[in-house]
Amino acid sequence: MSPHDEITQHATGTFEVTVTPQEPFPAPDGGLPLGRFALKKTFTGQVAGKAVGTMMSVGTPKPGAAAAYVALDQFSGSVDGKRGGFVLVHRGIMSKSGARDLDVRIATDSGTGDLTGIAGSLDIDVIDGKHHYTLKYSLPS
């Protein structure tokens, strides 16, 4: 069965994130330095557990400035009561105009335990400073 044949599930809730700056990478000639950060997240709701990861960024995420980031998170916990883990791969870009493009996907074949074979994506909305997620996923039958 291919992922396209599977029913997509939706899991929602919130998460808290702690971002700890690490030693930045130096800027190349004429370029911007790359920021480096350790991530710790706690998920509540239909996704319950913790994630640890690393993020690299460039630019300043504010109006009138462009910015971009990439990150990897290793999640461990449960999704709709199924226990295991998986890796989330983030790619985010913000233009000088403030337009945002965020793509967060579950890394192929990274699922463990009851989440072996999980595929999907994570949508993030920040509302009044609180991070809300919708995990769109499928699991093999």
MIDOTI-238721 format. One record per residue: residue number from 1; residue in one letter; x, y, z of N, C-alpha, C in turn. Coordinates in nm, 3 decimals, padded with zeros to 5 digits. Example, Ala and Ser with C-alpha at 12.3 -4.5 7.8 and 13.67 -1.06 7.14 Angstrom:
MIDOTI-238721
  zalo  vexse     n.c1     n.c2     n.c3    ca.c1    ca.c2    ca.c3     c.c1     c.c2     c.c3
     1      A   01.319  -00.569   00.780   01.230  -00.450   00.780   01.320  -00.330   00.780
     2      S   01.285  -00.225   00.708   01.367  -00.106   00.714   01.290   00.003   00.787
This chain:
MIDOTI-238721
  zalo  vexse     n.c1     n.c2     n.c3    ca.c1    ca.c2    ca.c3     c.c1     c.c2     c.c3
     1      M   00.085  -00.118   00.000   00.000   00.000   00.000   00.089   00.124   00.000
     2      S   00.063   00.220  -00.086   00.142   00.343  -00.091   00.080   00.447   00.003
     3      P   00.158   00.548   00.043   00.103   00.653   00.130  -00.019   00.722   00.070
     4      H  -00.029   00.723  -00.064  -00.142   00.789  -00.128  -00.271   00.711  -00.110
     5      D  -00.263   00.580  -00.077  -00.381   00.498  -00.057  -00.431   00.504   00.087
     6      E  -00.355   00.563   00.177  -00.389   00.562   00.317  -00.476   00.682   00.354
     7      I  -00.557   00.666   00.457  -00.641   00.774   00.504  -00.555   00.870   00.586
     8      T  -00.567   00.998   00.560  -00.493   01.098   00.636  -00.569   01.131   00.764
     9      Q  -00.495   01.128   00.873  -00.549   01.162   01.004  -00.505   01.303   01.039
    10      H  -00.575   01.366   01.134  -00.537   01.498   01.182  -00.529   01.494   01.333
    11      A  -00.419   01.543   01.388  -00.400   01.552   01.532  -00.367   01.698   01.564
    12      T  -00.433   01.754   01.666  -00.414   01.895   01.698  -00.378   01.914   01.844
    13      G  -00.320   02.030   01.873  -00.286   02.065   02.010  -00.192   02.183   02.010
    14      T  -00.114   02.193   02.119  -00.019   02.303   02.133   00.117   02.248   02.172
    15      F   00.218   02.332   02.158   00.350   02.295   02.208   00.423   02.417   02.261
    16      E   00.510   02.391   02.356   00.599   02.494   02.410   00.738   02.466   02.358
    17      V   00.813   02.571   02.328   00.947   02.554   02.273   01.046   02.638   02.352
    18      T   01.162   02.579   02.380   01.274   02.649   02.440   01.385   02.651   02.336
    19      V   01.433   02.772   02.304   01.538   02.790   02.204   01.662   02.841   02.278
    20      T   01.772   02.764   02.269   01.897   02.800   02.337   02.003   02.830   02.233
    21      P   02.053   02.956   02.229   02.157   02.989   02.131   02.284   02.907   02.153
    22      Q   02.346   02.867   02.043   02.474   02.796   02.043   02.576   02.883   01.972
    23      E   02.699   02.839   01.967   02.803   02.915   01.897   02.765   02.929   01.750
    24      P   02.755   03.054   01.697   02.718   03.071   01.555   02.832   03.031   01.462
    25      F   02.795   03.004   01.338   02.894   02.979   01.235   02.938   03.115   01.179
    26      P   03.067   03.135   01.152   03.112   03.265   01.101   03.056   03.293   00.961
    27      A   03.044   03.422   00.931   02.993   03.465   00.800   03.102   03.448   00.695
    28      P   03.065   03.400   00.576   03.162   03.401   00.466   03.183   03.545   00.420
    29      D   03.283   03.570   00.340   03.310   03.705   00.289   03.183   03.765   00.229
    30      G   03.140   03.878   00.286   03.023   03.948   00.233   02.890   03.885   00.269
    31      G   02.891   03.777   00.345   02.767   03.707   00.377   02.720   03.731   00.519
    32      L   02.613   03.666   00.555   02.555   03.676   00.689   02.598   03.557   00.773
    33      P   02.618   03.577   00.903   02.651   03.462   00.987   02.530   03.370   01.001
    34      L   02.555   03.243   01.023   02.450   03.146   01.048   02.434   03.129   01.198
    35      G   02.314   03.154   01.247   02.284   03.129   01.387   02.260   02.980   01.408
    36      R   02.294   02.932   01.526   02.273   02.790   01.558   02.206   02.783   01.695
    37      F   02.105   02.697   01.709   02.024   02.692   01.830   01.988   02.548   01.866
    38      A   01.985   02.518   01.996   01.932   02.391   02.046   01.783   02.412   02.071
    39      L   01.702   02.311   02.039   01.557   02.319   02.056   01.509   02.211   02.153
    40      K   01.416   02.248   02.239   01.344   02.152   02.323   01.197   02.189   02.314
    41      K   01.113   02.090   02.284   00.970   02.115   02.269   00.892   02.015   02.353
    42      T   00.780   02.062   02.407   00.686   01.975   02.477   00.551   01.988   02.409
    43      F   00.500   01.877   02.356   00.372   01.874   02.285   00.261   01.824   02.377
    44      T   00.145   01.892   02.371   00.026   01.846   02.441  -00.089   01.841   02.342
    45      G  -00.188   01.760   02.373  -00.301   01.741   02.283  -00.295   01.600   02.227
    46      Q  -00.337   01.585   02.102  -00.338   01.453   02.040  -00.197   01.403   02.009
    47      V  -00.101   01.494   02.001   00.041   01.458   01.997   00.094   01.495   02.135
    48      A   00.144   01.394   02.208   00.191   01.418   02.344   00.332   01.362   02.358
    49      G   00.426   01.448   02.398   00.562   01.402   02.414   00.660   01.516   02.404
    50      K   00.784   01.479   02.381   00.892   01.577   02.376   00.969   01.562   02.245
    51      A   01.031   01.672   02.204   01.120   01.671   02.088   01.245   01.750   02.124
    52      V   01.358   01.704   02.074   01.483   01.778   02.086   01.538   01.795   01.946
    53      G   01.608   01.906   01.925   01.656   01.929   01.789   01.758   02.039   01.780
    54      T   01.793   02.068   01.655   01.890   02.172   01.622   01.832   02.257   01.510
    55      M   01.855   02.390   01.521   01.808   02.483   01.419   01.925   02.570   01.376
    56      M   01.930   02.599   01.247   02.024   02.698   01.192   01.941   02.805   01.124
    57      S   01.983   02.932   01.142   01.908   03.042   01.082   02.003   03.145   01.025
    58      V   01.948   03.228   00.936   02.020   03.342   00.880   01.921   03.455   00.864
    59      G   01.966   03.579   00.886   01.878   03.693   00.873   01.808   03.727   01.003
    60      T   01.720   03.826   00.994   01.647   03.876   01.111   01.498   03.866   01.083
    61      P   01.424   03.783   01.159   01.281   03.768   01.133   01.200   03.886   01.186
    62      K   01.203   03.998   01.112   01.125   04.117   01.147   01.084   04.186   01.018
    63      P   00.980   04.270   01.022   00.937   04.340   00.901   01.052   04.418   00.837
    64      G   01.061   04.408   00.705   01.165   04.478   00.632   01.295   04.402   00.619
    65      A   01.303   04.284   00.677   01.424   04.203   00.670   01.387   04.060   00.631
    66      A   01.473   03.998   00.553   01.451   03.858   00.514   01.519   03.766   00.614
    67      A   01.466   03.645   00.628   01.523   03.546   00.719   01.488   03.407   00.668
    68      A   01.567   03.309   00.711   01.539   03.170   00.676   01.591   03.080   00.787
    69      Y   01.529   02.962   00.800   01.580   02.864   00.896   01.556   02.722   00.846
    70      V   01.639   02.632   00.895   01.620   02.488   00.877   01.636   02.426   01.015
    71      A   01.567   02.316   01.040   01.577   02.250   01.169   01.541   02.103   01.156
    72      L   01.594   02.024   01.249   01.559   01.883   01.265   01.515   01.863   01.409
    73      D   01.401   01.799   01.430   01.350   01.765   01.563   01.332   01.614   01.571
    74      Q   01.375   01.554   01.681   01.353   01.412   01.708   01.242   01.404   01.812
    75      F   01.121   01.360   01.770   01.005   01.351   01.859   00.996   01.212   01.919
    76      S   00.957   01.207   02.046   00.931   01.080   02.115   00.807   01.099   02.202
    77      G   00.711   01.010   02.186   00.588   01.021   02.265   00.477   00.942   02.200
    78      S   00.360   01.005   02.184   00.246   00.935   02.123   00.169   01.028   02.030
    79      V   00.107   00.967   01.932   00.018   01.036   01.839  -00.113   00.959   01.841
    80      D  -00.219   01.026   01.885  -00.350   00.961   01.899  -00.338   00.827   01.971
    81      G  -00.257   00.822   02.078  -00.242   00.702   02.161  -00.143   00.600   02.111
    82      K  -00.087   00.618   01.992   00.013   00.525   01.939   00.151   00.575   01.979
    83      R   00.232   00.491   02.047   00.361   00.531   02.101   00.475   00.507   02.003
    84      G   00.571   00.598   02.004   00.689   00.583   01.919   00.754   00.718   01.898
    85      G   00.820   00.732   01.785   00.887   00.857   01.755   00.904   00.875   01.605
    86      F   00.954   00.993   01.569   00.982   01.026   01.429   01.063   01.155   01.426
    87      V   01.114   01.188   01.308   01.192   01.310   01.289   01.111   01.409   01.207
    88      L   01.111   01.536   01.251   01.050   01.645   01.176   01.159   01.727   01.109
    89      V   01.139   01.758   00.981   01.233   01.838   00.903   01.164   01.971   00.872
    90      H   01.225   02.084   00.917   01.168   02.218   00.899   01.244   02.296   00.793
    91      R   01.169   02.376   00.715   01.227   02.474   00.624   01.136   02.595   00.627
    92      G   01.190   02.708   00.672   01.109   02.829   00.681   01.180   02.947   00.617
    93      I   01.103   03.029   00.545   01.157   03.146   00.477   01.062   03.263   00.501
    94      M   01.119   03.382   00.529   01.040   03.504   00.541   01.103   03.610   00.452
    95      S   01.023   03.669   00.364   01.073   03.772   00.274   01.074   03.908   00.345
    96      K   01.139   04.006   00.282   01.141   04.141   00.338   01.001   04.199   00.352
    97      S   00.910   04.156   00.266   00.772   04.204   00.272   00.693   04.141   00.387
    98      G   00.752   04.039   00.450   00.683   03.971   00.560   00.612   03.843   00.518
    99      A   00.612   03.812   00.386   00.550   03.688   00.341   00.628   03.569   00.399
   100      R   00.553   03.469   00.446   00.616   03.353   00.509   00.586   03.226   00.430
   101      D   00.684   03.137   00.429   00.670   03.007   00.365   00.732   02.905   00.459
   102      L   00.649   02.822   00.522   00.695   02.723   00.618   00.653   02.584   00.574
   103      D   00.747   02.491   00.574   00.720   02.353   00.537   00.785   02.263   00.643
   104      V   00.703   02.185   00.714   00.753   02.092   00.815   00.699   01.955   00.780
   105      R   00.789   01.860   00.757   00.750   01.725   00.714   00.811   01.618   00.805
   106      I   00.743   01.506   00.811   00.798   01.390   00.880   00.899   01.326   00.786
   107      A   01.022   01.306   00.835   01.127   01.245   00.752   01.086   01.103   00.715
   108      T   01.101   01.070   00.588   01.067   00.938   00.536   01.137   00.828   00.615
   109      D   01.063   00.726   00.652   01.113   00.606   00.722   01.176   00.636   00.857
   110      S   01.140   00.748   00.921   01.197   00.779   01.052   01.110   00.731   01.167
   111      G   00.989   00.682   01.140   00.899   00.638   01.246   00.948   00.515   01.319
   112      T   00.923   00.512   01.451   00.960   00.398   01.535   00.839   00.352   01.617
   113      G   00.847   00.231   01.673   00.740   00.179   01.757   00.609   00.169   01.680
   114      D   00.500   00.208   01.746   00.368   00.206   01.681   00.358   00.306   01.566
   115      L   00.456   00.398   01.557   00.455   00.501   01.452   00.544   00.464   01.333
   116      T   00.589   00.339   01.327   00.667   00.292   01.212   00.584   00.309   01.084
   117      G   00.643   00.372   00.985   00.573   00.395   00.858   00.494   00.525   00.853
   118      I   00.499   00.603   00.959   00.424   00.731   00.959   00.477   00.823   00.850
   119      A   00.386   00.896   00.788   00.420   00.996   00.686   00.329   01.115   00.708
   120      G   00.376   01.234   00.671   00.288   01.348   00.682   00.360   01.479   00.702
   121      S   00.284   01.579   00.747   00.337   01.714   00.763   00.277   01.778   00.888
   122      L   00.343   01.884   00.934   00.300   01.956   01.053   00.278   02.102   01.017
   123      D   00.159   02.154   01.045   00.130   02.296   01.028   00.143   02.363   01.164
   124      I   00.205   02.481   01.168   00.224   02.555   01.292   00.161   02.693   01.277
   125      D   00.083   02.733   01.377   00.028   02.867   01.386   00.064   02.922   01.522
   126      V   00.113   03.045   01.527   00.140   03.111   01.654   00.030   03.214   01.676
   127      I  -00.049   03.193   01.781  -00.162   03.280   01.812  -00.142   03.334   01.953
   128      D  -00.134   03.465   01.964  -00.110   03.531   02.093   00.009   03.470   02.166
   129      G   00.116   03.442   02.090   00.240   03.389   02.149   00.239   03.242   02.180
   130      K   00.128   03.171   02.153   00.119   03.027   02.181   00.126   02.949   02.050
   131      H   00.209   02.842   02.049   00.227   02.759   01.930   00.118   02.652   01.923
   132      H   00.043   02.653   01.814  -00.060   02.552   01.786  -00.014   02.469   01.667
   133      Y  -00.044   02.340   01.669  -00.005   02.253   01.558  -00.124   02.174   01.507
   134      T  -00.116   02.136   01.381  -00.202   02.034   01.321  -00.109   01.937   01.251
   135      L  -00.106   01.814   01.298  -00.026   01.709   01.235  -00.119   01.634   01.139
   136      K  -00.087   01.639   01.011  -00.160   01.563   00.909  -00.075   01.441   00.879
   137      Y  -00.129   01.322   00.906  -00.043   01.204   00.894  -00.121   01.082   00.847
   138      S  -00.044   00.984   00.804  -00.100   00.854   00.771  -00.008   00.747   00.825
   139      L  -00.065   00.633   00.857   00.008   00.516   00.904  -00.034   00.396   00.822
   140      P   00.056   00.301   00.798   00.015   00.180   00.726  -00.093   00.105   00.804
   141      S  -00.177   00.036   00.734  -00.284  -00.043   00.799  -00.227  -00.161   00.873
